[in-house]
């Protein structure tokens, strides 16, 4: 139990540090794509810029609208940040770490319904956005909250349907079980490439990242659901988005890219301890790739109109996800892998 708490504390710190430096990476990538320099004042190469931004957030005036519902106004960003952090508890960050008689799994919790737990946390997270937008008593914030809720409901359906085909092929809802099934070098991206593409598009929408950032749409809604927030309440909302991006990248790597699997490493005769360390490092390399993809898309594609966003979710992605389920079922039945 003590080792689990220590691991949770370490992962909490790692998640916060990664999310903090995602802001730095995003500004640097944007600067590179726009032929600028980016942050370069705070520390060497601007590496202390995230710390400077954090201090600025803490030092800003904590303004509360006079007509806001104070309880829900405080609760909104707290829910958004808490649910974002809780999602990573079921992700297998590595294999079993063994030194002598001490053996420890690099996964805080391994429920049989790990995928459903992830969906539950994602679904609860929208309440933080809704409460913050409504409690602000600002029409632009309310419009942004309504957009966020309808967008997440729409794309959660397509995301869930895209995963049904994966569950059919793997036969388990456990994230560790899905990773174990890929340890032979056959990653799920090879079996479910279309399902991965659907899940990836839905992940962009679920994290409110461009081109699906309609809830924050500055040109229409000033700042969206967090228009009336300042200081660290605003910081929690902004930070929760980057935490969600980190966790989404980890989930994508776990479900479709083998998680902590490093092909041919065990066959090379490497000891188990180094296999575990290399697997965790390889998983974080995959996560960094997907984080870069999130940022690359943001600074490449323009924002959808809201009607285009809804049409894509309901009229395109959901039918395609159902078609993917039917094709997967047909292939499994034809090859004799479908029981019953």
C-alpha positions as MATLAB code, in Angstrom:
seq = 'XXXXXXXXXXXXXXXXXXXXXXXXXXXXXXXXXXXXXXXXXXXXXXXXXXXXXXXXXXXXXXXXXXXXXXXXXXXXXXXXXXXXXXXXXXXXXXXXXXXXXXXXXXXXXXXXXXXXXXXXXXXXXXXXXXXXXXXXXXXXXXXXXXXXXXXXXXXXXXXXXXXXXXXXXXXXXXXXXXXXXXXXXXXXXXXXXXXXXXXXXXXXXXXXXXXXXXXXXXXXXXXXXXXXXXXXXXXXXXXXXXXXXXXXXXXXXXXXXXXXXXXXXXXXXXXXXXXXXXXXXXXXXXXXXXXXXXXXXXXXXXXXXXXXXXXXXXXXXXXXXXXXXXXXXXXXXXXXXXXX';
ca = [
       0.000    0.000    0.000;
       2.827    2.405    0.875;
       4.579    1.658   -2.410;
       1.330    2.368   -4.295;
       0.918    5.747   -2.584;
       4.530    6.636   -3.368;
       3.996    5.649   -7.010;
       0.814    7.760   -7.167;
       2.675   10.746   -5.733;
       5.462   10.303   -8.290;
       2.990   10.020  -11.174;
       1.119   13.092   -9.932;
       4.359   15.057   -9.956;
       5.355   13.724  -13.380;
       1.923   14.563  -14.810;
       2.045   18.124  -13.492;
       5.598   18.688  -14.735;
       4.749   17.264  -18.182;
       1.629   19.429  -18.394;
       3.667   22.468  -17.309;
       6.262   21.942  -20.019;
       3.595   21.194  -22.611;
       2.829   24.912  -22.474;
       6.489   25.630  -23.242;
       6.547   23.055  -26.054;
       3.366   24.447  -27.583;
       4.759   27.975  -27.678;
       8.044   26.765  -29.156;
       6.313   24.630  -31.819;
       3.985   27.499  -32.701;
       6.959   29.846  -32.949;
       8.823   27.418  -35.225;
       5.810   27.062  -37.539;
       5.337   30.846  -37.662;
       9.047   31.639  -38.105;
       9.417   33.157  -34.647;
      11.714   32.432  -31.695;
       9.231   31.764  -28.898;
      10.016   31.958  -25.149;
      13.716   32.768  -24.712;
      13.994   35.135  -21.735;
      13.276   33.129  -18.563;
      16.261   30.829  -18.114;
      18.434   29.207  -20.798;
      16.413   28.723  -24.008;
      13.360   29.938  -22.066;
      13.151   26.699  -20.056;
      11.979   28.529  -16.933;
       9.073   30.178  -18.761;
       6.474   27.683  -17.387;
       7.600   28.537  -13.844;
       7.293   32.236  -14.623;
       3.794   31.668  -16.015;
       2.833   29.731  -12.876;
       4.071   32.504  -10.585;
       2.157   35.028  -12.684;
      -1.051   32.989  -12.302;
      -0.643   32.806   -8.517;
       0.087   36.535   -8.244;
      -2.838   37.742  -10.349;
      -5.925   39.201   -8.688;
      -8.531   36.546   -7.930;
     -11.562   38.327   -9.355;
     -15.016   36.879   -8.607;
     -18.080   38.287  -10.448;
     -20.572   39.903   -8.085;
     -23.508   37.885   -9.445;
     -21.716   34.525   -9.616;
     -22.790   31.452   -7.667;
     -19.719   31.336   -5.444;
     -19.899   27.639   -4.478;
     -20.252   26.337   -8.016;
     -17.817   28.980   -9.272;
     -15.120   27.462   -7.064;
     -16.232   23.865   -7.734;
     -16.024   24.051  -11.553;
     -12.238   24.330  -12.023;
     -11.661   21.933   -9.100;
     -13.709   19.195  -10.800;
     -12.023   19.794  -14.163;
      -8.538   19.481  -12.663;
      -9.328   16.559  -10.343;
     -10.925   14.359  -12.994;
      -8.059   15.079  -15.394;
      -5.539   13.847  -12.811;
      -7.579   10.807  -11.705;
      -7.751    9.371  -15.215;
      -4.085    8.371  -15.208;
      -4.516    6.009  -12.233;
      -5.428    3.008  -14.429;
      -2.832    3.480  -17.158;
      -0.014    0.895  -17.095;
       3.115    3.062  -17.246;
       5.403    0.040  -17.394;
       5.717   -3.634  -16.586;
       6.578   -5.200  -13.249;
       9.672   -3.730  -11.611;
      11.614   -6.428   -9.751;
      14.767   -5.998   -7.648;
      15.630   -9.031   -5.525;
      12.523  -10.017   -3.553;
      10.825   -6.669   -4.144;
       8.329   -6.651   -6.999;
       6.151   -3.685   -7.949;
       3.793   -3.012  -10.843;
       4.012    0.394  -12.522;
       0.237    0.722  -12.538;
      -1.613    2.236   -9.587;
      -4.858    0.309  -10.185;
      -5.813   -2.415  -12.630;
      -9.606   -2.787  -12.636;
     -11.189   -5.236  -15.047;
     -13.149   -2.317  -16.505;
     -10.247    0.105  -16.969;
     -11.617    1.534  -20.215;
     -14.982    2.259  -18.574;
     -13.164    4.032  -15.719;
     -11.420    6.300  -18.235;
     -14.757    7.097  -19.880;
     -16.332    7.785  -16.483;
     -13.634   10.325  -15.578;
     -13.919   11.994  -18.988;
     -17.712   12.219  -18.585;
     -17.466   13.732  -15.105;
     -14.937   16.291  -16.356;
     -17.590   18.015  -18.449;
     -19.438   18.914  -15.240;
     -16.508   21.117  -14.262;
     -16.875   23.033  -17.511;
     -20.666   23.250  -17.247;
     -20.626   24.417  -13.634;
     -17.936   27.018  -14.301;
     -19.745   28.422  -17.330;
     -23.156   28.551  -15.659;
     -21.969   29.797  -12.250;
     -20.136   32.755  -13.852;
     -23.492   34.306  -14.778;
     -22.025   35.426  -18.091;
     -23.793   34.661  -21.350;
     -20.581   34.032  -23.287;
     -19.355   31.623  -20.609;
     -22.731   29.855  -20.652;
     -22.642   29.515  -24.450;
     -19.165   28.024  -24.196;
     -20.283   25.575  -21.496;
     -23.276   24.470  -23.576;
     -21.027   23.977  -26.578;
     -18.570   21.944  -24.519;
     -21.300   19.701  -23.098;
     -22.963   19.010  -26.444;
     -19.588   18.463  -28.124;
     -18.409   15.981  -25.508;
     -21.697   14.051  -25.525;
     -21.589   13.844  -29.313;
     -18.004   12.667  -29.604;
     -18.086   10.330  -26.591;
     -20.583    8.201  -28.512;
     -18.303    7.872  -31.512;
     -15.290    7.282  -29.251;
     -17.086    4.526  -27.347;
     -18.249    2.864  -30.554;
     -14.736    2.994  -32.004;
     -13.476    1.119  -28.937;
     -16.103   -1.628  -29.175;
     -14.319   -3.064  -32.200;
     -11.034   -3.004  -30.265;
     -12.653   -4.745  -27.292;
     -14.041   -7.389  -29.659;
     -10.560   -8.189  -30.957;
      -8.771   -8.058  -27.584;
     -11.506   -9.642  -25.470;
     -10.869   -7.470  -22.401;
     -11.711   -4.077  -20.881;
      -8.534   -4.019  -18.785;
      -5.845   -1.631  -20.011;
      -3.073   -3.906  -18.754;
      -4.743   -6.853  -20.507;
      -4.815   -4.896  -23.755;
      -1.096   -4.116  -23.425;
      -0.251   -7.755  -22.594;
      -2.077   -8.817  -25.752;
       0.299   -6.623  -27.788;
       3.558   -7.853  -26.238;
       4.101  -10.284  -29.095;
       4.881   -7.281  -31.320;
       1.453   -7.188  -33.006;
       0.162   -3.771  -31.990;
      -3.541   -2.998  -32.261;
      -2.885   -0.243  -34.802;
      -2.206   -3.059  -37.278;
      -5.512   -4.763  -36.440;
      -7.708   -1.683  -35.996;
      -6.220    1.172  -38.080;
      -9.640    2.631  -38.912;
     -10.769    2.416  -35.282;
      -7.583    4.227  -34.255;
      -8.285    7.047  -36.705;
     -11.824    7.451  -35.337;
     -10.562    7.395  -31.745;
      -7.872    9.961  -32.551;
     -10.358   12.425  -34.056;
     -12.668   11.992  -31.057;
      -9.720   12.519  -28.682;
      -9.112   15.937  -30.274;
     -12.762   16.837  -29.714;
     -12.848   15.488  -26.133;
      -9.826   17.570  -25.117;
     -11.270   20.709  -26.777;
      -8.206   21.027  -28.970;
      -8.197   22.719  -32.374;
      -9.833   22.288  -34.795;
     -12.508   21.347  -32.212;
     -11.927   24.205  -29.734;
     -15.410   25.675  -30.206;
     -16.110   25.968  -26.425;
     -13.287   28.545  -26.130;
     -13.707   30.164  -29.573;
     -12.185   33.592  -28.865;
     -13.548   35.199  -32.018;
     -17.137   34.458  -30.933;
     -17.166   33.862  -27.170;
     -14.266   35.993  -25.837;
     -12.815   33.076  -23.867;
     -15.694   30.621  -23.649;
     -16.574   28.914  -20.384;
     -13.610   30.414  -18.483;
     -14.196   34.032  -19.576;
     -14.915   35.206  -16.002;
     -12.117   33.221  -14.327;
      -8.779   34.622  -13.222;
      -5.728   33.689  -11.172;
      -5.308   29.939  -10.479;
      -8.958   29.137  -11.179;
      -8.230   30.039  -14.789;
      -4.919   28.229  -14.400;
      -6.732   25.034  -13.358;
      -8.903   25.114  -16.481;
      -5.935   25.734  -18.762;
      -3.801   23.186  -16.926;
      -6.582   20.556  -17.056;
      -6.561   20.782  -20.858;
      -2.848   19.990  -20.990;
      -3.214   17.174  -18.449;
      -6.030   15.728  -20.562;
      -3.814   15.966  -23.627;
      -1.057   14.052  -21.807;
      -3.472   11.368  -20.563;
      -5.156   11.073  -23.977;
      -1.744   10.539  -25.572;
      -0.982    7.842  -22.984;
      -4.328    6.132  -23.628;
      -3.747    6.219  -27.405;
      -0.288    4.707  -26.917;
      -1.668    2.038  -24.577;
      -4.647    0.983  -26.682;
      -3.135    1.024  -30.168;
       0.666    1.264  -29.978;
       1.612   -1.459  -27.529;
       1.891    0.718  -24.422;
       5.240   -0.026  -22.794;
       6.074   -2.778  -25.294;
       9.529   -2.493  -26.896;
       9.672   -4.957  -29.811;
      12.450   -7.568  -29.788;
      14.008   -6.281  -26.553;
      13.442   -9.472  -24.545;
      14.562  -11.597  -27.475;
      17.865   -9.712  -27.362;
      18.526  -11.133  -23.885;
      18.080   -7.876  -21.932;
      17.383   -8.368  -18.213;
      13.847   -7.772  -16.906;
      14.752   -4.638  -14.934;
      16.156   -2.911  -18.005;
      13.211   -4.144  -20.092;
      10.847   -2.431  -17.632;
      12.876    0.804  -17.609;
      13.176    0.819  -21.409;
       9.452    0.069  -21.755;
       8.476    3.048  -19.593;
      10.869    5.313  -21.517;
       9.480    4.030  -24.831;
       5.909    4.666  -23.651;
       6.805    8.274  -22.805;
       8.428    8.639  -26.231;
       5.140    7.550  -27.836;
       3.252    9.979  -25.579;
       5.553   12.825  -26.631;
       4.875   12.005  -30.282;
       1.109   12.264  -29.788;
       1.477   15.484  -27.782;
       3.449   16.905  -30.710;
       0.651   15.723  -33.031;
      -1.953   17.571  -30.933;
       0.101   20.761  -31.190;
       0.960   20.307  -34.852;
      -2.736   19.996  -35.762;
      -3.614   23.068  -33.690;
      -1.240   25.301  -35.607;
      -2.075   23.767  -38.992;
      -5.851   23.403  -39.359;
      -8.469   26.152  -38.985;
     -11.355   25.852  -36.533;
     -14.594   24.171  -37.648;
     -17.903   25.999  -37.649;
     -20.213   24.645  -34.968;
     -22.640   23.082  -37.443;
     -19.700   21.348  -39.142;
     -18.548   20.055  -35.751;
     -21.944   18.531  -34.984;
     -22.394   17.114  -38.478;
     -18.998   15.427  -38.331;
     -19.793   13.828  -34.984;
     -23.347   12.634  -35.619;
     -23.487   12.100  -39.380;
     -19.963   10.902  -40.124;
     -18.075    9.473  -37.153;
     -20.910    7.540  -35.474;
     -22.010    5.755  -38.704;
     -18.355    5.018  -39.546;
     -17.757    3.624  -36.050;
     -20.816    1.352  -36.394;
     -19.572    0.247  -39.820;
     -16.185   -0.557  -38.260;
     -17.909   -2.746  -35.645;
     -19.814   -4.628  -38.364;
     -16.689   -5.157  -40.455;
     -14.721   -6.327  -37.408;
     -17.497   -8.727  -36.424;
     -17.713  -10.046  -39.978;
     -13.969  -10.626  -40.206;
     -13.900  -12.347  -36.803;
     -16.836  -14.578  -37.755;
     -15.261  -15.459  -41.100;
     -11.917  -16.327  -39.478;
     -13.568  -18.291  -36.685;
     -12.445  -15.924  -33.906;
     -15.967  -14.891  -32.920;
     -17.350  -17.213  -30.238;
     -21.007  -18.087  -30.239;
];
